Amino acid sequence: MEMITKGCYWYHDTPEQPFDYSEGSIWLINPETKDWILVLEKSGDLWYYNGIMDTFFKYLNMKYSDFDSFIKIWVEDNLQREVVLTGGLPMTLDGKVKDVLENGNTIKI
């Protein structure tokens, strides 16, 4: 995961400056490329960008069904928050990423 998340930061909103689109969520984004890796919603739903699976599978021999379990455990360990649902999204979320980059508090991985 270090290779995939190199240069990324965790972004979260604050009560003083909430995200417009996904209040209470935590995002993992590379601020230089503006590529999002994953988002953990306030509800516990975890969404990851499908493109990271291809990069990940280059290094590990893992089935697609195992990836959801792996990413769930990794996020729970790193954020100390429960993940309820996990799934991939094949799309960019440009408007939401812009909001997160402009309003989010950052924590380096």
C-alpha positions as a printed NumPy array, in Angstrom:
array([[  0.   ,   0.   ,   0.   ],
       [  2.96 ,   2.344,   0.542],
       [  3.668,   2.387,  -3.179],
       [  0.042,   3.093,  -4.109],
       [ -0.386,   5.802,  -1.466],
       [  2.968,   7.535,  -1.988],
       [  2.405,  11.292,  -1.991],
       [ -1.16 ,  10.946,  -0.682],
       [ -2.754,  12.688,   2.264],
       [ -5.834,  11.938,   4.339],
       [ -8.348,  14.795,   4.064],
       [-11.184,  15.3  ,   6.529],
       [-13.562,  18.146,   7.098],
       [-14.095,  20.111,  10.265],
       [-17.246,  21.604,  11.824],
       [-15.961,  25.053,  10.838],
       [-15.278,  24.008,   7.256],
       [-17.404,  20.993,   6.223],
       [-17.225,  19.415,   2.783],
       [-20.013,  20.526,   0.46 ],
       [-20.638,  17.073,  -1.037],
       [-19.722,  14.525,   1.607],
       [-19.81 ,  16.022,   5.083],
       [-18.05 ,  13.897,   7.695],
       [-16.127,  11.814,   5.167],
       [-12.396,  11.076,   5.022],
       [-10.612,  11.03 ,   1.678],
       [ -7.23 ,   9.702,   0.555],
       [ -5.993,  11.937,  -2.278],
       [ -2.726,  12.719,  -4.022],
       [ -2.787,  16.549,  -4.025],
       [ -0.24 ,  16.84 ,  -6.851],
       [ -2.177,  14.706,  -9.332],
       [ -5.6  ,  15.372,  -7.76 ],
       [ -6.302,  11.628,  -8.009],
       [ -8.507,  10.158,  -5.301],
       [ -7.693,   6.714,  -3.934],
       [-10.564,   6.144,  -1.533],
       [-13.261,   7.816,   0.502],
       [-14.739,   6.641,   3.788],
       [-18.173,   8.173,   4.242],
       [-19.594,   9.131,   7.625],
       [-21.961,   6.135,   7.296],
       [-19.003,   3.719,   7.158],
       [-19.303,   3.081,   3.417],
       [-15.866,   2.808,   1.809],
       [-15.424,   3.571,  -1.891],
       [-12.161,   3.111,  -3.74 ],
       [-11.126,   4.062,  -7.243],
       [-11.141,   0.891,  -9.363],
       [ -7.837,   1.868, -10.975],
       [ -5.914,   1.125,  -7.787],
       [ -6.752,  -2.567,  -8.063],
       [ -4.743,  -2.962, -11.26 ],
       [ -1.71 ,  -1.329,  -9.669],
       [ -2.172,  -3.414,  -6.549],
       [ -2.484,  -6.698,  -8.43 ],
       [  0.83 ,  -6.066, -10.201],
       [  2.549,  -6.691,  -6.874],
       [  0.352,  -9.26 ,  -5.163],
       [ -1.346, -12.389,  -6.404],
       [ -4.839, -11.739,  -5.103],
       [ -8.373, -12.301,  -6.354],
       [-10.693,  -9.345,  -6.858],
       [-12.987, -10.645,  -4.124],
       [-10.073, -10.564,  -1.655],
       [ -9.298,  -6.927,  -2.424],
       [-12.435,  -5.627,  -0.693],
       [-11.48 ,  -7.449,   2.499],
       [ -7.888,  -6.236,   2.312],
       [ -8.744,  -2.568,   1.731],
       [-11.388,  -2.7  ,   4.499],
       [ -8.864,  -3.978,   7.046],
       [ -6.199,  -1.494,   5.9  ],
       [ -8.562,   1.474,   6.253],
       [ -9.888,   0.33 ,   9.632],
       [ -6.327,  -0.072,  10.923],
       [ -5.206,   3.314,   9.617],
       [ -8.241,   5.382,  10.556],
       [ -9.505,   3.472,  13.595],
       [-13.037,   3.624,  12.161],
       [-15.397,   0.825,  11.226],
       [-16.028,   0.097,   7.56 ],
       [-19.564,  -1.171,   6.948],
       [-19.668,  -1.559,   3.149],
       [-16.876,  -1.661,   0.561],
       [-17.01 ,  -1.096,  -3.174],
       [-15.18 ,   0.266,  -6.173],
       [-16.104,   3.17 ,  -8.402],
       [-14.809,   3.396, -11.973],
       [-15.171,   7.157, -12.225],
       [-13.38 ,  10.295, -11.341],
       [-15.012,  12.53 ,  -8.793],
       [-13.508,  15.836,  -9.926],
       [-16.059,  18.177,  -8.318],
       [-15.913,  16.382,  -4.999],
       [-12.106,  16.122,  -5.048],
       [-11.845,  19.871,  -5.685],
       [-14.111,  20.522,  -2.692],
       [-12.032,  18.215,  -0.476],
       [ -8.713,  19.755,  -1.551],
       [-10.022,  23.281,  -0.93 ],
       [-11.76 ,  22.621,   2.402],
       [-10.103,  19.59 ,   3.975],
       [ -7.724,  19.29 ,   6.879],
       [ -4.754,  17.156,   5.826],
       [ -2.819,  14.388,   7.534],
       [  0.209,  12.891,   5.731],
       [  0.235,   9.099,   5.5  ]])
